Amino acid sequence: MIPVPAEATVLTYPEEAVPAALRRQVRALQEDAWPSSDPADALSDAPVHDPALCPLSMLLVADGTVLAALDVLTKEITHAGRRWAAGGLSTVVTRREARGRGHGRRLVRTAREAMAEAGLEIGLFTCDRPLQAFYESAGWRRLPGTVLVGGTPESPFPSDWSPFDKVTMACFFTPDSRAAEPSFHDSRIALHSGRIDKLW
């Protein structure tokens, strides 16, 4: 059990600028949560996201120890005839021995606030259905019946693919996006996040 001091700080970096010592910890946490099939990937501390999505890493750190980490990915999407500045959460992970203390919730809530402050209009991402309540506790809400279609137009990767059991979570940060929220319900949203980050 890692003793966790009361004071932990959220640090934010472009993914490629995360200091090496912290990046190695983040990679280890990701590997613990989602083991790689390739041993070389498990040892790599290279960035994992498509640079085109402007990945921003947010780390909750105490005394040099990464307690939780996530990445915010952003791109412009088109939905219901309009373009939107959208972002989503990816690779959300909490150190196994530090779970159950609210660290992940704090980081996810901070990320939501940072996305709004950065001028994004909409936050959208998918999560496994059992995690819905966790994200709701951090201020996100489920979009009923909504499917994100990742991948590319030529090779789509939808969140309702049969092996998945995912829900779509969202926040609407601006008056215009809040007014348009009903158009996002029970819809298929062309996220098209690319071949690296097939879905976020």
N, C-alpha and C positions, 0 to 999 in steps of 0.2 A: 504494500500500500504506500503510495507516494503521499507524504505530508503536504497538504496544499495550504499555503498561506492565504490569509483573507484577501490580500491584494493581488489580483491578477489583471493584466493589461491586455487590451486588444491592440495588436499591431497589424498594420495594413501595408502591403507591398504589391506592386506588379509581380505576377508569379515569377518571372525570370530574375527579379531582384531580391527575392527572399534570401537572407543570409544563409550561407552554406550549412552552418550548424543547425539552424532551425529547419532548413529544407530537408536535411537528412532525417530529422525527427518526424516531420510531416510525412515523408515517404514511408517511414516505418509504420506509422499509424495507418496509412492507406493500405499498406501491404498486409497488416494484421486484419483489417476489415475486409479487404477484397484481394485475396492472395493471387499473385500472378502465375500464369501457366509457364512463363519463361523465366528461369532463374536469373537471367541477366537483367530482366525488368525489375526483379525484386531488389537488386543491388543498386539500381540506378537512382540518382537523385535529380535527374533532368526534369524540366517542366513536363507536365503531362497533358496540357490543354493546347488547343489550336490557338496560335497567337492572334489569328483574325478575330477571335472572340474577346480580345482584350482581357484575359483572365487576371483577376485581382484576388490575391490571397489574403485572407483574414485569419489571424492566429490569436488564440487566447493563451497568454504566456505568463508563467509565474516562476521567478528565480531561474530563468533560462530553460524551463521545461514547458513544452507545448502541451497544453491540456486539451485543446480542441482546435480544429482547423476546418476551413471551408474555402471554396473559391466562388467568386461571383463572375459569371460569364455574361456578355452583353452583345446584342446585335439588333438591327432594325428588322422588324417583321411587318408583313402586310396582312391585315385581317379586316374583313367586312368593308373592303374598298378603301382602307386607310392605312397609312404607315404609322408604326408605333416604335418608340425607343424602349426596348424590352431587355430585361435581365433575368437571370435565374441562378439558383444555388446549385452547386455541384460539389461532389466529394466531401460531404459533411461528415466529420468523424470526431469522436471523443476518445481520448486515451482510455483504454479498458479499465485500468485501476482507478480512474478518476470519475467514472460514470456515476450517475445518480445524485450529483451535487449541483445540477443546474448549469454546468459549464456550457454544454451544447446549446441549451435554450438561450442563454445569455448571448452567445455568439450569433445564433440565427436571428435573434431579435435585433442585435446591433447591425447585422448585415442588411436587414429589411430597412432600418432607419437610414443607413448609409446609401442605399439604392435610391431612396426618395430624395435625399439631400443632393445626390449626384445628378438629378434632373431626369432620371428614368421615369417613363410614364406608367409602365406596367412591370410587375414581377411575376414570372411564370416558371414553374418547374414541376417535375413529377417526383413522386416518392412511392415507396411500397405502401400499400394500404394500411398495414399496422402502424406506420409512422405518422398517419394523418393527425392524430390527437396531439402528438409532440409538436408538430409544426403549427397547429392551431393555437397551442399554448404560447407560441412565440409571435402571434399576431397575424399568421397567414390563414387563409380559408380555402376550402375546397371549391373548385368549379364543377358543378354537377354535370356529369355526362361529357366532359370535355376531354379531348384527345390531343396531345401534342404529336406532331409528325416531324420527327427529326431526320437525320441523314441528309440526303440531297434529293432534289426533284426527280433525278434519274434513279436513285436508289433510296426510297423513303424508309424510315425506321419509326413506325408509329408506337405510341405508348400502350395501345390496346393489342399489340402483338400477343398471340395466345399464351406463350410461356409467362408473360408478365401478369401481375395483379397490381396495377398502379392507379393512383389518383393524381389529378392535376391540382396543384396549389397555386394561389395567386394573391397579389395585392394590387390595387389600383391607386396610383399615387397622385393623380391630377384630376381636376374637375372633369376634363374631357374624357379621360379614361373611365372614370366612375360612371359617367353618363352612358358610356358605351358598354359597360359590363354585361348587360343582358345578351349582347351579341356574341359573347364569349362562352355562354352556357350552352351545353349540348351541341358543341361544335368541334370541328377538326381544325386545328390551328397549325399553319405551315411554319414551323420553327426552322426547319432545314439548317440545323446547326453544324452540318458537315460530316466528313468521314472519320475524323478523330473523336470529336465529342458528338457521337451520333444522337444522343439525347441528354438533356439536362433536367 
